[in-house]
């Protein structure tokens, strides 16, 4: 087994596995859970307790650690070209560099904005009703921001190998 | 003005617009 196979074959495979779990759960939250919880809260009596207690904490666990795994494996794939990508030093690394920046901003949002506020919302960290309402809004907007950023991020991640075939005019 | 991120469609459309903007930005940086 060559280093090239481990680096680009297995490395890309694991990067994509983590990425599917991360973005899959992000889309679950945004396309399914937010709307479902609104409907559950409107029921009499409210029916969302099981989701809050059993589904959301488990989904958030895999979500936030898959985000770390995706980023670490992405950095591993870039290897010693990581500075070329992040600093746009070489034209060939501009598309993947933009994808890497988007992924990094999204990882920041997961750990700094979404997870600490979700802990208050789910009752894993004590918070007043006012703090919970504010946390709900911040976590919601950060999650929606990540959904928005995932669209160009996946474009640049999946198309960066095509730049030399003219997609980016190169 | 309403925040486009409050709706799913607004979020998806914002993402598509951002993709187009970043695509042309990438081309400009690459000198294409």
N, CA and C atoms of all chains as a GROMACS GRO file, in nm:
protein
  606
    1UNK      N    1   0.085  -0.120   0.000
    1UNK     CA    2   0.000   0.000   0.000
    1UNK      C    3   0.089   0.125   0.000
    2UNK      N    4   0.072   0.207  -0.099
    2UNK     CA    5   0.159   0.325  -0.109
    2UNK      C    6   0.105   0.438  -0.023
    3UNK      N    7   0.195   0.533   0.008
    3UNK     CA    8   0.154   0.652   0.085
    3UNK      C    9   0.050   0.732   0.008
    4UNK      N   10   0.066   0.737  -0.125
    4UNK     CA   11  -0.027   0.812  -0.209
    4UNK      C   12  -0.169   0.755  -0.196
    5UNK      N   13  -0.177   0.621  -0.190
    5UNK     CA   14  -0.309   0.557  -0.176
    5UNK      C   15  -0.369   0.590  -0.040
    6UNK      N   16  -0.285   0.584   0.066
    6UNK     CA   17  -0.334   0.616   0.201
    6UNK      C   18  -0.379   0.762   0.207
    7UNK      N   19  -0.294   0.851   0.151
    7UNK     CA   20  -0.320   0.995   0.159
    7UNK      C   21  -0.444   1.034   0.078
    8UNK      N   22  -0.442   1.004  -0.053
    8UNK     CA   23  -0.549   1.052  -0.141
    8UNK      C   24  -0.664   0.954  -0.158
    9UNK      N   25  -0.639   0.823  -0.143
    9UNK     CA   26  -0.746   0.725  -0.156
    9UNK      C   27  -0.824   0.710  -0.027
   10UNK      N   28  -0.757   0.658   0.074
   10UNK     CA   29  -0.825   0.639   0.204
   10UNK      C   30  -0.859   0.772   0.269
   11UNK      N   31  -0.768   0.869   0.257
   11UNK     CA   32  -0.790   1.001   0.318
   11UNK      C   33  -0.915   1.068   0.265
   12UNK      N   34  -0.930   1.068   0.133
   12UNK     CA   35  -1.048   1.133   0.072
   12UNK      C   36  -1.176   1.057   0.110
   13UNK      N   37  -1.164   0.923   0.115
   13UNK     CA   38  -1.278   0.838   0.151
   13UNK      C   39  -1.329   0.874   0.292
   14UNK      N   40  -1.238   0.879   0.388
   14UNK     CA   41  -1.277   0.909   0.527
   14UNK      C   42  -1.327   1.054   0.537
   15UNK      N   43  -1.262   1.146   0.465
   15UNK     CA   44  -1.306   1.287   0.462
   15UNK      C   45  -1.452   1.295   0.415
   16UNK      N   46  -1.484   1.222   0.309
   16UNK     CA   47  -1.621   1.225   0.255
   16UNK      C   48  -1.719   1.156   0.351
   17UNK      N   49  -1.676   1.044   0.414
   17UNK     CA   50  -1.765   0.977   0.512
   17UNK      C   51  -1.804   1.072   0.625
   18UNK      N   52  -1.702   1.140   0.681
   18UNK     CA   53  -1.731   1.238   0.788
   18UNK      C   54  -1.819   1.352   0.734
   19UNK      N   55  -1.786   1.396   0.612
   19UNK     CA   56  -1.861   1.509   0.553
   19UNK      C   57  -2.007   1.475   0.530
   20UNK      N   58  -2.034   1.353   0.485
   20UNK     CA   59  -2.173   1.312   0.463
   20UNK      C   60  -2.249   1.313   0.595
   21UNK      N   61  -2.184   1.262   0.702
   21UNK     CA   62  -2.250   1.260   0.832
   21UNK      C   63  -2.276   1.403   0.882
   22UNK      N   64  -2.175   1.491   0.868
   22UNK     CA   65  -2.189   1.630   0.914
   22UNK      C   66  -2.301   1.702   0.839
   23UNK      N   67  -2.289   1.706   0.706
   23UNK     CA   68  -2.384   1.784   0.628
   23UNK      C   69  -2.521   1.714   0.626
   24UNK      N   70  -2.521   1.580   0.632
   24UNK     CA   71  -2.648   1.508   0.638
   24UNK      C   72  -2.726   1.547   0.763
   25UNK      N   73  -2.657   1.552   0.877
   25UNK     CA   74  -2.725   1.591   1.002
   25UNK      C   75  -2.762   1.739   1.000
   26UNK      N   76  -2.676   1.823   0.938
   26UNK     CA   77  -2.710   1.967   0.924
   26UNK      C   78  -2.840   1.982   0.845
   27UNK      N   79  -2.854   1.906   0.736
   27UNK     CA   80  -2.976   1.914   0.655
   27UNK      C   81  -3.095   1.852   0.730
   28UNK      N   82  -3.068   1.747   0.810
   28UNK     CA   83  -3.177   1.692   0.893
   28UNK      C   84  -3.230   1.802   0.987
   29UNK      N   85  -3.139   1.872   1.055
   29UNK     CA   86  -3.183   1.978   1.147
   29UNK      C   87  -3.265   2.085   1.074
   30UNK      N   88  -3.212   2.131   0.958
   30UNK     CA   89  -3.272   2.244   0.889
   30UNK      C   90  -3.395   2.210   0.807
   31UNK      N   91  -3.390   2.093   0.741
   31UNK     CA   92  -3.502   2.058   0.653
   31UNK      C   93  -3.610   1.980   0.726
   32UNK      N   94  -3.577   1.914   0.839
   32UNK     CA   95  -3.674   1.827   0.905
   32UNK      C   96  -3.706   1.873   1.048
   33UNK      N   97  -3.602   1.878   1.134
   33UNK     CA   98  -3.629   1.894   1.277
   33UNK      C   99  -3.690   2.029   1.314
   34UNK      N  100  -3.639   2.138   1.254
   34UNK     CA  101  -3.690   2.272   1.289
   34UNK      C  102  -3.841   2.278   1.264
   35UNK      N  103  -3.884   2.232   1.146
   35UNK     CA  104  -4.025   2.237   1.110
   35UNK      C  105  -4.107   2.139   1.196
   36UNK      N  106  -4.050   2.019   1.217
   36UNK     CA  107  -4.120   1.918   1.296
   36UNK      C  108  -4.140   1.966   1.441
   37UNK      N  109  -4.038   2.032   1.497
   37UNK     CA  110  -4.047   2.080   1.636
   37UNK      C  111  -4.151   2.192   1.649
   38UNK      N  112  -4.161   2.275   1.543
   38UNK     CA  113  -4.263   2.381   1.544
   38UNK      C  114  -4.402   2.318   1.550
   39UNK      N  115  -4.423   2.215   1.468
   39UNK     CA  116  -4.553   2.147   1.466
   39UNK      C  117  -4.578   2.073   1.598
   40UNK      N  118  -4.472   2.012   1.653
   40UNK     CA  119  -4.485   1.939   1.780
   40UNK      C  120  -4.520   2.034   1.895
   41UNK      N  121  -4.462   2.156   1.890
   41UNK     CA  122  -4.489   2.255   1.995
   41UNK      C  123  -4.633   2.305   1.988
   42UNK      N  124  -4.692   2.302   1.866
   42UNK     CA  125  -4.829   2.351   1.847
   42UNK      C  126  -4.934   2.246   1.886
   43UNK      N  127  -4.891   2.120   1.905
   43UNK     CA  128  -4.984   2.014   1.947
   43UNK      C  129  -5.033   2.039   2.090
   44UNK      N  130  -5.151   1.985   2.122
   44UNK     CA  131  -5.201   1.993   2.260
   44UNK      C  132  -5.221   1.851   2.313
   45UNK      N  133  -5.143   1.807   2.411
   45UNK     CA  134  -5.025   1.876   2.467
   45UNK      C  135  -4.908   1.867   2.369
   46UNK      N  136  -4.801   1.948   2.388
   46UNK     CA  137  -4.686   1.944   2.297
   46UNK      C  138  -4.626   1.804   2.289
   47UNK      N  139  -4.581   1.765   2.168
   47UNK     CA  140  -4.536   1.626   2.148
   47UNK      C  141  -4.387   1.614   2.114
   48UNK      N  142  -4.311   1.721   2.132
   48UNK     CA  143  -4.171   1.718   2.089
   48UNK      C  144  -4.071   1.672   2.195
   49UNK      N  145  -4.121   1.633   2.313
   49UNK     CA  146  -4.028   1.601   2.424
   49UNK      C  147  -3.930   1.489   2.389
   50UNK      N  148  -3.978   1.387   2.317
   50UNK     CA  149  -3.892   1.274   2.282
   50UNK      C  150  -3.778   1.315   2.190
   51UNK      N  151  -3.808   1.408   2.098
   51UNK     CA  152  -3.705   1.456   2.005
   51UNK      C  153  -3.600   1.535   2.084
   52UNK      N  154  -3.649   1.623   2.172
   52UNK     CA  155  -3.558   1.705   2.253
   52UNK      C  156  -3.471   1.618   2.343
   53UNK      N  157  -3.533   1.513   2.402
   53UNK     CA  158  -3.461   1.432   2.500
   53UNK      C  159  -3.372   1.326   2.435
   54UNK      N  160  -3.421   1.259   2.331
   54UNK     CA  161  -3.347   1.144   2.278
   54UNK      C  162  -3.281   1.167   2.142
   55UNK      N  163  -3.348   1.239   2.053
   55UNK     CA  164  -3.296   1.252   1.916
   55UNK      C  165  -3.192   1.364   1.905
   56UNK      N  166  -3.230   1.484   1.949
   56UNK     CA  167  -3.143   1.601   1.928
   56UNK      C  168  -3.004   1.586   1.992
   57UNK      N  169  -2.994   1.540   2.119
   57UNK     CA  170  -2.858   1.529   2.177
   57UNK      C  171  -2.769   1.430   2.102
   58UNK      N  172  -2.827   1.318   2.058
   58UNK     CA  173  -2.749   1.218   1.985
   58UNK      C  174  -2.709   1.271   1.847
   59UNK      N  175  -2.805   1.335   1.780
   59UNK     CA  176  -2.776   1.393   1.648
   59UNK      C  177  -2.668   1.501   1.661
   60UNK      N  178  -2.677   1.582   1.766
   60UNK     CA  179  -2.576   1.688   1.787
   60UNK      C  180  -2.438   1.631   1.818
   61UNK      N  181  -2.435   1.517   1.887
   61UNK     CA  182  -2.307   1.452   1.919
   61UNK      C  183  -2.234   1.413   1.790
   62UNK      N  184  -2.307   1.338   1.704
   62UNK     CA  185  -2.244   1.295   1.578
   62UNK      C  186  -2.217   1.415   1.488
   63UNK      N  187  -2.306   1.515   1.490
   63UNK     CA  188  -2.293   1.636   1.408
   63UNK      C  189  -2.164   1.711   1.439
   64UNK      N  190  -2.139   1.738   1.568
   64UNK     CA  191  -2.024   1.823   1.600
   64UNK      C  192  -1.892   1.748   1.585
   65UNK      N  193  -1.892   1.616   1.614
   65UNK     CA  194  -1.766   1.541   1.599
   65UNK      C  195  -1.740   1.506   1.454
   66UNK      N  196  -1.846   1.487   1.375
   66UNK     CA  197  -1.826   1.466   1.231
   66UNK      C  198  -1.768   1.592   1.168
   67UNK      N  199  -1.808   1.709   1.220
   67UNK     CA  200  -1.752   1.836   1.170
   67UNK      C  201  -1.601   1.840   1.194
   68UNK      N  202  -1.559   1.799   1.313
   68UNK     CA  203  -1.415   1.795   1.345
   68UNK      C  204  -1.343   1.696   1.253
   69UNK      N  205  -1.402   1.577   1.240
   69UNK     CA  206  -1.342   1.473   1.156
   69UNK      C  207  -1.328   1.519   1.012
   70UNK      N  208  -1.431   1.586   0.961
   70UNK     CA  209  -1.426   1.635   0.822
   70UNK      C  210  -1.313   1.734   0.804
   71UNK      N  211  -1.302   1.828   0.898
   71UNK     CA  212  -1.200   1.934   0.886
   71UNK      C  213  -1.060   1.873   0.899
   72UNK      N  214  -1.041   1.785   0.997
   72UNK     CA  215  -0.908   1.725   1.019
   72UNK      C  216  -0.866   1.645   0.895
   73UNK      N  217  -0.959   1.567   0.839
   73UNK     CA  218  -0.925   1.487   0.722
   73UNK      C  219  -0.903   1.577   0.600
   74UNK      N  220  -0.974   1.689   0.594
   74UNK     CA  221  -0.952   1.785   0.484
   74UNK      C  222  -0.811   1.844   0.495
   75UNK      N  223  -0.771   1.879   0.617
   75UNK     CA  224  -0.636   1.933   0.639
   75UNK      C  225  -0.531   1.828   0.604
   76UNK      N  226  -0.560   1.702   0.641
   76UNK     CA  227  -0.469   1.592   0.609
   76UNK      C  228  -0.453   1.578   0.457
   77UNK      N  229  -0.565   1.590   0.384
   77UNK     CA  230  -0.561   1.578   0.238
   77UNK      C  231  -0.479   1.691   0.177
   78UNK      N  232  -0.495   1.812   0.228
   78UNK     CA  233  -0.419   1.926   0.174
   78UNK      C  234  -0.271   1.910   0.205
   79UNK      N  235  -0.240   1.849   0.319
   79UNK     CA  236  -0.100   1.823   0.355
   79UNK      C  237  -0.016   1.950   0.356
   80UNK      N  238   0.101   1.944   0.294
   80UNK     CA  239   0.189   2.061   0.296
   80UNK      C  240   0.142   2.172   0.200
   81UNK      N  241   0.031   2.150   0.132
   81UNK     CA  242  -0.026   2.253   0.044
   81UNK      C  243  -0.133   2.335   0.116
   82UNK      N  244  -0.146   2.312   0.249
   82UNK     CA  245  -0.254   2.378   0.324
   82UNK      C  246  -0.240   2.531   0.319
   83UNK      N  247  -0.116   2.581   0.324
   83UNK     CA  248  -0.100   2.727   0.319
   83UNK      C  249  -0.129   2.781   0.179
   84UNK      N  250  -0.094   2.705   0.075
   84UNK     CA  251  -0.126   2.748  -0.062
   84UNK      C  252  -0.278   2.764  -0.077
   85UNK      N  253  -0.352   2.668  -0.016
   85UNK     CA  254  -0.498   2.670  -0.027
   85UNK      C  255  -0.558   2.786   0.052
   86UNK      N  256  -0.521   2.796   0.180
   86UNK     CA  257  -0.583   2.899   0.265
   86UNK      C  258  -0.539   3.040   0.228
   87UNK      N  259  -0.420   3.055   0.176
   87UNK     CA  260  -0.370   3.189   0.141
   87UNK      C  261  -0.383   3.218  -0.008
   88UNK      N  262  -0.444   3.127  -0.083
   88UNK     CA  263  -0.463   3.144  -0.229
   88UNK      C  264  -0.331   3.174  -0.299
   89UNK      N  265  -0.226   3.106  -0.259
   89UNK     CA  266  -0.093   3.135  -0.313
   89UNK      C  267  -0.074   3.081  -0.455
   90UNK      N  268  -0.143   2.970  -0.485
   90UNK     CA  269  -0.130   2.911  -0.619
   90UNK      C  270  -0.269   2.907  -0.681
   91UNK      N  271  -0.276   2.943  -0.808
   91UNK     CA  272  -0.406   2.946  -0.877
   91UNK      C  273  -0.478   2.811  -0.866
   92UNK      N  274  -0.401   2.702  -0.878
   92UNK     CA  275  -0.462   2.569  -0.875
   92UNK      C  276  -0.532   2.539  -0.743
   93UNK      N  277  -0.491   2.608  -0.637
   93UNK     CA  278  -0.548   2.579  -0.504
   93UNK      C  279  -0.655   2.680  -0.462
   94UNK      N  280  -0.691   2.772  -0.553
   94UNK     CA  281  -0.793   2.872  -0.518
   94UNK      C  282  -0.930   2.807  -0.494
   95UNK      N  283  -0.980   2.721  -0.586
   95UNK     CA  284  -1.114   2.662  -0.560
   95UNK      C  285  -1.118   2.581  -0.430
   96UNK      N  286  -1.021   2.495  -0.407
   96UNK     CA  287  -1.024   2.414  -0.284
   96UNK      C  288  -0.998   2.505  -0.163
   97UNK      N  289  -0.924   2.613  -0.182
   97UNK     CA  290  -0.900   2.710  -0.074
   97UNK      C  291  -1.030   2.777  -0.030
   98UNK      N  292  -1.112   2.814  -0.129
   98UNK     CA  293  -1.242   2.875  -0.096
   98UNK      C  294  -1.329   2.772  -0.022
   99UNK      N  295  -1.329   2.647  -0.070
   99UNK     CA  296  -1.403   2.540  -0.002
   99UNK      C  297  -1.353   2.520   0.140
  100UNK      N  298  -1.220   2.525   0.156
  100UNK     CA  299  -1.161   2.505   0.289
  100UNK      C  300  -1.198   2.619   0.384
  101UNK      N  301  -1.199   2.743   0.332
  101UNK     CA  302  -1.240   2.856   0.416
  101UNK      C  303  -1.386   2.842   0.458
  102UNK      N  304  -1.472   2.804   0.364
  102UNK     CA  305  -1.615   2.788   0.396
  102UNK      C  306  -1.632   2.679   0.503
  103UNK      N  307  -1.560   2.566   0.486
  103UNK     CA  308  -1.568   2.457   0.584
  103UNK      C  309  -1.518   2.500   0.720
  104UNK      N  310  -1.415   2.583   0.720
  104UNK     CA  311  -1.359   2.630   0.847
  104UNK      C  312  -1.456   2.723   0.920
  105UNK      N  313  -1.520   2.812   0.844
  105UNK     CA  314  -1.620   2.902   0.904
  105UNK      C  315  -1.735   2.818   0.961
  106UNK      N  316  -1.773   2.713   0.886
  106UNK     CA  317  -1.882   2.628   0.932
  106UNK      C  318  -1.844   2.551   1.060
  107UNK      N  319  -1.720   2.505   1.066
  107UNK     CA  320  -1.673   2.436   1.188
  107UNK      C  321  -1.677   2.531   1.308
  108UNK      N  322  -1.634   2.656   1.284
  108UNK     CA  323  -1.640   2.759   1.390
  108UNK      C  324  -1.785   2.776   1.436
  109UNK      N  325  -1.876   2.788   1.341
  109UNK     CA  326  -2.018   2.806   1.377
  109UNK      C  327  -2.070   2.690   1.460
  110UNK      N  328  -2.028   2.567   1.425
  110UNK     CA  329  -2.075   2.448   1.499
  110UNK      C  330  -2.030   2.457   1.645
  111UNK      N  331  -1.902   2.481   1.668
  111UNK     CA  332  -1.847   2.470   1.803
  111UNK      C  333  -1.862   2.597   1.887
  112UNK      N  334  -1.870   2.713   1.821
  112UNK     CA  335  -1.873   2.840   1.897
  112UNK      C  336  -2.016   2.895   1.907
  113UNK      N  337  -2.098   2.873   1.805
  113UNK     CA  338  -2.233   2.931   1.808
  113UNK      C  339  -2.344   2.827   1.827
  114UNK      N  340  -2.334   2.713   1.757
  114UNK     CA  341  -2.446   2.618   1.764
  114UNK      C  342  -2.443   2.535   1.892
  115UNK      N  343  -2.333   2.464   1.918
  115UNK     CA  344  -2.328   2.370   2.030
  115UNK      C  345  -2.346   2.438   2.167
  116UNK      N  346  -2.275   2.548   2.199
  116UNK     CA  347  -2.296   2.609   2.332
  116UNK      C  348  -2.440   2.657   2.351
  117UNK      N  349  -2.504   2.707   2.244
  117UNK     CA  350  -2.643   2.752   2.257
  117UNK      C  351  -2.740   2.635   2.262
  118UNK      N  352  -2.710   2.527   2.189
  118UNK     CA  353  -2.796   2.408   2.195
  118UNK      C  354  -2.795   2.347   2.336
  119UNK      N  355  -2.682   2.358   2.404
  119UNK     CA  356  -2.676   2.303   2.541
  119UNK      C  357  -2.778   2.374   2.631
  120UNK      N  358  -2.793   2.506   2.610
  120UNK     CA  359  -2.892   2.582   2.689
  120UNK      C  360  -3.034   2.542   2.648
  121UNK      N  361  -3.056   2.530   2.515
  121UNK     CA  362  -3.191   2.498   2.464
  121UNK      C  363  -3.238   2.361   2.514
  122UNK      N  364  -3.146   2.264   2.513
  122UNK     CA  365  -3.182   2.126   2.550
  122UNK      C  366  -3.178   2.101   2.700
  123UNK      N  367  -3.141   2.204   2.776
  123UNK     CA  368  -3.138   2.189   2.921
  123UNK      C  369  -3.014   2.118   2.973
  124UNK      N  370  -2.910   2.105   2.888
  124UNK     CA  371  -2.786   2.041   2.933
  124UNK      C  372  -2.701   2.141   3.013
  125UNK      N  373  -2.738   2.270   3.000
  125UNK     CA  374  -2.669   2.376   3.074
  125UNK      C  375  -2.778   2.469   3.128
  126UNK      N  376  -2.774   2.505   3.258
  126UNK     CA  377  -2.881   2.588   3.313
  126UNK      C  378  -2.892   2.723   3.241
  127UNK      N  379  -3.016   2.767   3.214
  127UNK     CA  380  -3.039   2.895   3.147
  127UNK      C  381  -3.180   2.943   3.177
  128UNK      N  382  -3.196   3.076   3.190
  128UNK     CA  383  -3.330   3.132   3.212
  128UNK      C  384  -3.409   3.124   3.081
  129UNK      N  385  -3.541   3.151   3.089
  129UNK     CA  386  -3.624   3.147   2.968
  129UNK      C  387  -3.577   3.248   2.866
  130UNK      N  388  -3.534   3.365   2.917
  130UNK     CA  389  -3.486   3.471   2.826
  130UNK      C  390  -3.357   3.427   2.757
  131UNK      N  391  -3.267   3.366   2.834
  131UNK     CA  392  -3.141   3.317   2.776
  131UNK      C  393  -3.167   3.206   2.674
  132UNK      N  394  -3.267   3.121   2.706
  132UNK     CA  395  -3.302   3.012   2.614
  132UNK      C  396  -3.356   3.067   2.482
  133UNK      N  397  -3.440   3.172   2.491
  133UNK     CA  398  -3.498   3.231   2.370
  133UNK      C  399  -3.387   3.291   2.282
  134UNK      N  400  -3.292   3.359   2.347
  134UNK     CA  401  -3.180   3.418   2.273
  134UNK      C  402  -3.092   3.308   2.212
  135UNK      N  403  -3.067   3.204   2.291
  135UNK     CA  404  -2.984   3.092   2.244
  135UNK      C  405  -3.049   3.024   2.123
  136UNK      N  406  -3.183   3.012   2.129
  136UNK     CA  407  -3.256   2.948   2.019
  136UNK      C  408  -3.236   3.024   1.888
  137UNK      N  409  -3.244   3.158   1.898
  137UNK     CA  410  -3.229   3.243   1.779
  137UNK      C  411  -3.085   3.236   1.724
  138UNK      N  412  -2.987   3.244   1.811
  138UNK     CA  413  -2.845   3.241   1.767
  138UNK      C  414  -2.814   3.106   1.702
  139UNK      N  415  -2.854   2.996   1.769
  139UNK     CA  416  -2.826   2.862   1.716
  139UNK      C  417  -2.898   2.841   1.583
  140UNK      N  418  -3.022   2.891   1.574
  140UNK     CA  419  -3.099   2.877   1.450
  140UNK      C  420  -3.030   2.949   1.335
  141UNK      N  421  -2.992   3.075   1.358
  141UNK     CA  422  -2.929   3.153   1.249
  141UNK      C  423  -2.792   3.096   1.211
  142UNK      N  424  -2.716   3.047   1.309
  142UNK     CA  425  -2.585   2.987   1.279
  142UNK      C  426  -2.604   2.859   1.197
  143UNK      N  427  -2.708   2.782   1.231
  143UNK     CA  428  -2.736   2.658   1.159
  143UNK      C  429  -2.781   2.688   1.015
  144UNK      N  430  -2.866   2.792   1.002
  144UNK     CA  431  -2.911   2.831   0.868
  144UNK      C  432  -2.795   2.888   0.786
  145UNK      N  433  -2.706   2.962   0.852
  145UNK     CA  434  -2.587   3.015   0.784
  145UNK      C  435  -2.504   2.900   0.730
  146UNK      N  436  -2.487   2.796   0.811
  146UNK     CA  437  -2.410   2.680   0.766
  146UNK      C  438  -2.478   2.609   0.649
  147UNK      N  439  -2.611   2.602   0.652
  147UNK     CA  440  -2.683   2.541   0.540
  147UNK      C  441  -2.658   2.621   0.413
  148UNK      N  442  -2.663   2.755   0.425
  148UNK     CA  443  -2.635   2.842   0.310
  148UNK      C  444  -2.491   2.822   0.262
  149UNK      N  445  -2.394   2.821   0.355
  149UNK     CA  446  -2.253   2.807   0.317
  149UNK      C  447  -2.222   2.669   0.260
  150UNK      N  448  -2.300   2.568   0.301
  150UNK     CA  449  -2.272   2.432   0.253
  150UNK      C  450  -2.291   2.422   0.102
  151UNK      N  451  -2.375   2.508   0.046
  151UNK     CA  452  -2.405   2.499  -0.099
  151UNK      C  453  -2.281   2.536  -0.181
  152UNK      N  454  -2.219   2.656  -0.161
  152UNK     CA  455  -2.093   2.680  -0.232
  152UNK      C  456  -1.979   2.591  -0.184
  153UNK      N  457  -1.979   2.552  -0.054
  153UNK     CA  458  -1.870   2.468  -0.003
  153UNK      C  459  -1.866   2.335  -0.080
  154UNK      N  460  -1.981   2.272  -0.098
  154UNK     CA  461  -1.984   2.144  -0.169
  154UNK      C  462  -1.948   2.165  -0.317
  155UNK      N  463  -1.990   2.278  -0.374
  155UNK     CA  464  -1.952   2.307  -0.513
  155UNK      C  465  -1.800   2.312  -0.528
  156UNK      N  466  -1.734   2.388  -0.439
  156UNK     CA  467  -1.589   2.404  -0.451
  156UNK      C  468  -1.514   2.276  -0.414
  157UNK      N  469  -1.566   2.202  -0.316
  157UNK     CA  470  -1.502   2.075  -0.279
  157UNK      C  471  -1.513   1.974  -0.394
  158UNK      N  472  -1.631   1.966  -0.455
  158UNK     CA  473  -1.653   1.862  -0.555
  158UNK      C  474  -1.600   1.901  -0.692
  159UNK      N  475  -1.581   2.030  -0.718
  159UNK     CA  476  -1.540   2.071  -0.852
  159UNK      C  477  -1.395   2.116  -0.858
  160UNK      N  478  -1.326   2.115  -0.744
  160UNK     CA  479  -1.190   2.172  -0.745
  160UNK      C  480  -1.097   2.094  -0.836
  161UNK      N  481  -1.128   1.964  -0.858
  161UNK     CA  482  -1.042   1.885  -0.948
  161UNK      C  483  -1.068   1.918  -1.094
  162UNK      N  484  -1.176   1.993  -1.120
  162UNK     CA  485  -1.213   2.020  -1.260
  162UNK      C  486  -1.154   2.150  -1.314
  163UNK      N  487  -1.090   2.229  -1.226
  163UNK     CA  488  -1.046   2.362  -1.269
  163UNK      C  489  -0.956   2.356  -1.390
  164UNK      N  490  -0.872   2.250  -1.395
  164UNK     CA  491  -0.777   2.243  -1.506
  164UNK      C  492  -0.842   2.198  -1.634
  165UNK      N  493  -0.970   2.161  -1.626
  165UNK     CA  494  -1.041   2.123  -1.748
  165UNK      C  495  -1.126   2.239  -1.798
  166UNK      N  496  -1.104   2.358  -1.744
  166UNK     CA  497  -1.169   2.474  -1.800
  166UNK      C  498  -1.285   2.530  -1.722
  167UNK      N  499  -1.329   2.456  -1.616
  167UNK     CA  500  -1.445   2.504  -1.541
  167UNK      C  501  -1.420   2.644  -1.485
  168UNK      N  502  -1.296   2.668  -1.442
  168UNK     CA  503  -1.265   2.798  -1.384
  168UNK      C  504  -1.186   2.885  -1.483
  169UNK      N  505  -1.193   2.850  -1.609
  169UNK     CA  506  -1.127   2.930  -1.711
  169UNK      C  507  -0.976   2.912  -1.709
  170UNK      N  508  -0.929   2.808  -1.638
  170UNK     CA  509  -0.784   2.789  -1.626
  170UNK      C  510  -0.725   2.712  -1.743
  171UNK      N  511  -3.646   4.479   0.648
  171UNK     CA  512  -3.630   4.370   0.550
  171UNK      C  513  -3.621   4.236   0.624
  172UNK      N  514  -3.691   4.138   0.572
  172UNK     CA  515  -3.694   4.006   0.636
  172UNK      C  516  -3.561   3.933   0.613
  173UNK      N  517  -3.515   3.861   0.714
  173UNK     CA  518  -3.390   3.784   0.701
  173UNK      C  519  -3.417   3.663   0.612
  174UNK      N  520  -3.345   3.650   0.498
  174UNK     CA  521  -3.372   3.536   0.409
  174UNK      C  522  -3.345   3.401   0.476
  175UNK      N  523  -3.262   3.400   0.581
  175UNK     CA  524  -3.229   3.273   0.648
  175UNK      C  525  -3.346   3.222   0.734
  176UNK      N  526  -3.449   3.307   0.753
  176UNK     CA  527  -3.564   3.260   0.830
  176UNK      C  528  -3.648   3.158   0.752
  177UNK      N  529  -3.632   3.157   0.620
  177UNK     CA  530  -3.704   3.056   0.542
  177UNK      C  531  -3.605   2.962   0.473
  178UNK      N  532  -3.648   2.839   0.451
  178UNK     CA  533  -3.561   2.740   0.386
  178UNK      C  534  -3.529   2.781   0.242
  179UNK      N  535  -3.632   2.829   0.171
  179UNK     CA  536  -3.610   2.872   0.033
  179UNK      C  537  -3.513   2.988   0.028
  180UNK      N  538  -3.528   3.085   0.122
  180UNK     CA  539  -3.437   3.200   0.128
  180UNK      C  540  -3.295   3.154   0.152
  181UNK      N  541  -3.279   3.050   0.237
  181UNK     CA  542  -3.146   2.996   0.268
  181UNK      C  543  -3.084   2.932   0.144
  182UNK      N  544  -3.164   2.850   0.075
  182UNK     CA  545  -3.112   2.779  -0.044
  182UNK      C  546  -3.078   2.879  -0.155
  183UNK      N  547  -3.166   2.977  -0.177
  183UNK     CA  548  -3.140   3.076  -0.283
  183UNK      C  549  -3.016   3.159  -0.248
  184UNK      N  550  -3.002   3.197  -0.121
  184UNK     CA  551  -2.882   3.272  -0.078
  184UNK      C  552  -2.756   3.189  -0.105
  185UNK      N  553  -2.765   3.059  -0.078
  185UNK     CA  554  -2.650   2.970  -0.102
  185UNK      C  555  -2.615   2.961  -0.249
  186UNK      N  556  -2.718   2.956  -0.334
  186UNK     CA  557  -2.694   2.949  -0.480
  186UNK      C  558  -2.632   3.080  -0.530
  187UNK      N  559  -2.684   3.193  -0.482
  187UNK     CA  560  -2.630   3.324  -0.522
  187UNK      C  561  -2.484   3.335  -0.477
  188UNK      N  562  -2.458   3.293  -0.354
  188UNK     CA  563  -2.320   3.298  -0.301
  188UNK      C  564  -2.227   3.209  -0.384
  189UNK      N  565  -2.278   3.096  -0.430
  189UNK     CA  566  -2.198   3.006  -0.514
  189UNK      C  567  -2.154   3.077  -0.642
  190UNK      N  568  -2.249   3.146  -0.706
  190UNK     CA  569  -2.218   3.218  -0.832
  190UNK      C  570  -2.116   3.329  -0.805
  191UNK      N  571  -2.136   3.404  -0.696
  191UNK     CA  572  -2.045   3.515  -0.662
  191UNK      C  573  -1.904   3.459  -0.638
  192UNK      N  574  -1.895   3.352  -0.559
  192UNK     CA  575  -1.763   3.294  -0.526
  192UNK      C  576  -1.698   3.230  -0.649
  193UNK      N  577  -1.780   3.177  -0.739
  193UNK     CA  578  -1.725   3.118  -0.863
  193UNK      C  579  -1.652   3.226  -0.943
  194UNK      N  580  -1.716   3.342  -0.960
  194UNK     CA  581  -1.653   3.450  -1.037
  194UNK      C  582  -1.534   3.508  -0.960
  195UNK      N  583  -1.544   3.509  -0.827
  195UNK     CA  584  -1.431   3.555  -0.745
  195UNK      C  585  -1.311   3.462  -0.764
  196UNK      N  586  -1.338   3.330  -0.763
  196UNK     CA  587  -1.230   3.231  -0.783
  196UNK      C  588  -1.165   3.251  -0.918
  197UNK      N  589  -1.247   3.272  -1.021
  197UNK     CA  590  -1.192   3.293  -1.157
  197UNK      C  591  -1.106   3.418  -1.160
  198UNK      N  592  -1.153   3.524  -1.091
  198UNK     CA  593  -1.078   3.650  -1.091
  198UNK      C  594  -0.943   3.632  -1.020
  199UNK      N  595  -0.944   3.561  -0.905
  199UNK     CA  596  -0.818   3.538  -0.831
  199UNK      C  597  -0.722   3.453  -0.915
  200UNK      N  598  -0.780   3.357  -0.989
  200UNK     CA  599  -0.696   3.267  -1.070
  200UNK      C  600  -0.650   3.334  -1.199
  201UNK      N  601  -0.704   3.453  -1.224
  201UNK     CA  602  -0.664   3.524  -1.346
  201UNK      C  603  -0.730   3.468  -1.470
  202UNK      N  604  -0.842   3.400  -1.452
  202UNK     CA  605  -0.911   3.338  -1.566
  202UNK      C  606  -1.009   3.432  -1.635
   0.00000   0.00000   0.00000
